[in-house]
Amino acid sequence: MIKDFSPVDFLKELIETPSLSREEDGTRQRFASLFAGYGIPFEVLENNIWCKNLHYSGKKPVILLNSHHDTVKPNASYTRDPFTPAIEDGRLYGLGSNDAGGPLVALLAAFLHFYHRTDLPYDLVFAATAEEEISGRNGIELLLKYLPAVDLAIVGEPTLMDMAVAEKGLMVLDCTAHGVAGHAAREEGVNAIYQAIRDIEWFRTFRFPKVSEALGTIKMSVTVIQAGTQHNVVPDTCRFVVDVRATDVYTLTETLEIIRENVSSEVVPRSVRLNPSGIPPDHPIVQRGLSLGMKPYGSPTLSDQALIPYPSIKIGPGDSARSHTADEFIYVHEIIDGVEKYIALLEGLRL
């Protein structure tokens, strides 16, 4: 057991080190220095850094403890220096303190707690990864190609230490309705806007037949629309964007097929990478969490869970409602409680 690690002090170091997505080299180096100081071998790939428990066998089930060390850009409403950590009234302020600094350092503390143990029924891998906030390709998606096969992933995100046993996926669609250009003063052409309106109404009103027990219904929102060049020309194209929050009862490919069967517009997904996820309610990690009083729920927000093709849960200290807000903070007691609950979750777990 490594007893002198302070997750709160280390989080302060991370806050004062800017780590915007794709610019995480500073915080990566903070982790490297920490591991070197404890004599823990580690590996680096791009801005991802990971290590294994001391008695890693390669013969036991593997549990991945993962969270991200990149942040969004501070928004314009900040009244504090986002890179100056400060504790006031039990709150630790700073950019990334809640999302996902608190879960990240709490997971790290749990990993260090178990690092020297010889009696673990599983092997542990701790990974601090990059580009989560932009769903980038050089974060967890890249790293998984170099890690051993994982039997369970615990993804650190602010969930008030409840268990996200399912998470909605994301698919962004670029849609194009086609018409025929003509003069607006005469009965000419086919107005692409009118063609698009029919499809947009379908997106607004359609309900997928299957409903997820944990995540509810698939949510589709038209968020951008563009058409026309001047007032007297009937437009021949109308482009619009649809944000699709998918559930675990359909694959993204199945969701896309249903959409294409029902609309006349051309539909092109930007990606089918960000998958919905779910873990069976009888999985040992879920049962362990329930025994500790952790509440299961389905999460509408996206995380690196979407890129992890293994059984996973999302859980961590902090509150998702504080993520990406001005003057972001996490309560210090949430971090300490998170460490204790991560340790309790892992202690005696059998996969």
N, C-alpha and C positions, 0 to 999 in steps of 0.2 A: 504494500500500500504506500502511495506517495502522499504524505500528509501535509506538506508545506505549500501545496498549490492553492492559491486563492482565486477562485473563478471571478470574483468581483474585480480584483485588482487587474487580472489579465484582460477582462472585458474593457476596463478603462484604457489599457494599452491599445486594444483593437480600435476603440472609438477614436483615439487621437491619431490613428494611422489611416488616412483616406484609402478606401477600398471600393471605389465604384466598379461596376461590372466591367470586366476586361482590363481593369487597372488594380488588381488585387496583389501585386507583387510585394507591397509593403507589409500587409498582414500575413501573407505567406511566409515572409521572412521572420515575422514575430513568432509564428508557430515553429519554424525551423530552429530558432534560437532557444525556445522553450524546450523542445525535444532534445536538442544537443546538451542543454544544461542538465537534463535528467538522465542523459546517457541512453536515450531511446532511439534506436535506428528508425529512420524515416525515408520515404521516397517522395519525389516531386515530379509532377507532370504538368507542364504549363503552370498555371497558378493553383493547381490542386496539390494537396499534401496529405499523406496518409501513413499510418504505422500499424503494427500488429502487437498484440499482447506478448509479453516476454516468453511465455511457454506455448506459443502458437505451434500447433502440431501438424496442421494440414490434413488431419484425419477425422476431425470433429465437425459438427455443423458450424457454419460461419455466420456470425451476426455482425452486420455492418452498422456502425453508429455514424450517422452522416448529418451534417448541416452545412450551410454555406457561409462564407465570410465576405461575400460581396454585398454592396448596398445599392439602393437607388440614389439618385442625386437628391440633395436636400431641396425641399420646395421653397418657394419665395416667401412663405409665411413664417419661417423660422424667426424667433426673437432671440435665440441663443446661438452661440457659435456651435454648429453641429459637430465639430471635431474637438470640442473641449468637454471632457466628461465631468460631471458634477453631481454630487449626491445632496439632495435637499428633501426633507420630510420623507425619507425612506425611498425616494425615487432616484434612480440613476439615469440622468439625461445624456443624450448623445445619439448621433445618427447610427442606426443599426443596433442600438441597445436592445430593442425589443425584437426586431426582425433582421437577422436571427441571432444576434450576439448572445442574448441570454440563453436560449436553447443550445447554442454552440458550445459555450464555456461550461454549461451544466453537463452536457454529454461528455465533454473532455474530462471533467472532474470524475465522472462515473468511470470512464475508461481508465484513468490513472488509479482509481480505487481498486480496480480489478487487475491492474497491469502485471503484478508479480504473483498472482494467485496460481497455484499449481493444481487446484482441484476443480477447475471450471469444466463443465460438461460441454462446452462449446469454445470455439476460437473467436477472438474479437478483432475487428478492424475498425479503426477510427479514421474518418476522412473529413477534412475541411475542404470544401469544394467551391469552385468559382462559377460565375455567370448564371447563377440561379435566377436572378431578378430579370434577366432578359431571355431566359430559356435557351441559353447559348449552347453551342455544340462542343465547347472546350471545357465543360464542367463535368458533372457526374456522368453524362452520356459517354464522354471520352474515357474517363477514368475506369468505368466498369469493364472496359475491354482489357484492362491490365490487372484487375483484381481477381482473386479466386472466385469460384462460383459461390454465390451468397444464398443462404437458406432463409434469412430474415433480415430486413432492414428496418432500423428505427430512425426515422427522419425527424430531426429537431426543428420544429417551427412553433411559434407561439399559439398554444391551444388551451391555455389555462390548465394544463396538465390533464385535460380530457383526451381520449383516444379517438383520433380520426381514423376509423376503420375502413373508410371509403373516401375517395376524392374525385371530384368531377374533372374530366379532361377538357381540353380546349382544341377547337378546330376553327380557324378563321377562313371564311370563304370569300373569294372575289367572284362576284356574279355579274354577268353582262346580258342584258336584254337587247335583242336586235330588232330593228325596225327598218323603214325605208324613208330616206330624207325626202322632203317636199316643201312647197311654199305654204306657209301658215295661213295665207289668205284664201287658198283654194282647198278643195277636198283632195289633197294629194298626200301621198306617203302613208307610212304606218308609224305612228308615234311610239318610239321605244319606251318613253316614260309610262305610257298607259300599259304597255306590255309588262313593264317592271312592277307596276302597282299591283297587278294580279298576283304575281309571285311574292311580293312583299306582304300582301295580306295573308297568303298561305303561311309564310314564316311566322306571322303574328298569331295566327289562330290554330295551327296544327298541333295536335297532341299525339306523341308517339304512343303506340298501344301498350308497350311494356313500361312499367314504372319500377324504379329501383327502391328496394325497401330502405336502404340507407340514404340515398341521394335524391329520391323523388323523381321528378320528370326532367327530361332534357329541356334546357332553356335556350331559345334562339332569339337573338336581338339584331335587328338591322341598325347599323351604327353610322354608316357613311353612304351618301348617295351623290352621284355626279351625272349631269346630262346637259346637252344643249350647248350651242355656241352663240346664238343670237336670237332675238325675240321673234323674227319672222321665218325661222327655219324649223320645220318639224324634225326633231332629232332622230338619228338613225341608230344611236346606241345610248343606253343608260346603264351606268355601272353602279353597283352598290356592294357593300361589305356586310357580311353576317357573322356575328360572334356566336359560336355554338358551344355551349357548356354541356358536354356529354356525360352520360352515366355508365355504370359498370354493367348494365344489362344489354348494351350494344357495343360492338367494337366501333372505332371511328370509321372503318371501311363500310360497315353495315349502315351506320348513320348516314354516311355520304350517299350510299346507294338509294336509300329511301328518299332523301331530298331530291336527287336527280330524277327519280321516277315521278315526282309530283310538281316540278316546276319546269317552265319552258326556257328559262334563262340558262345560259352557259354557266356552269359552276366549277370553279377551280380552287381546290384547297391549297392554302399556303404551306401546310404541313399536316401529316397524320402521325406526328411523333408524340404529341402530348396526350397520352392515353389516360382514360379513367382507370381507377384502381379500386380494389376491394379485397378484403381478407376474410376468410370464413369466421363466423362467430365462435366456432369451437376450436380455433387455433390456440395453441398454448399461450401465446403472448396476450391474446385478447382475454382469455380466461384468467391469466395472471393479473392483468390490469383490473378486471372486474372484481377480483378478490381483494384488491387494494382500494376499491371504491372509485375507480376511474370510470367516467361515463363515456360510452361509445357514441359516436355521431358521424354523420356524413359531411364532409367539408366541401363548400362551394368554391374555395380558393385553390389556386394552382400552386404546386411546389415541385421539387425534384422527384417526388413520388411518381409523377407522370412519366418519368424517364427510367424508372427502376423496374425491370421486368421480373421482380421477385416478390414474394409476400412481404408486405410492409405495413407499418402503422406510422402515423404522423402524430407527434406528441411533444410538448415542451412548455416551459414556463413563459409567461407573458401573455398578452392578449392580442389576437389578430386585428382587433378594431383599432389598435394603436399603430399598426404598421403603416409606413409611408406618410405618417402625419407630421406636422410641424412640431418641433420640440419633443421629439420621440423620447419615450422613457420606458423603463421597466422597474418594478419594485425590487429592491434588494432581497426582500424576504422571498420573492417568487423564485429567484435564482437559487437560493439556498434550499428551498423546498423542492425545486426541480431536481437538484443533485440527489437529494434523499430519495425522491420517488423513482428516479432512473435506477438508482442502486437497488431499491426494493423490487423494481420490475425485473431486473436481471438476476437478482440473487435467487439461486435455486431453480431458475428456469430450465425446463427440459424441452428440447425440440424433437 
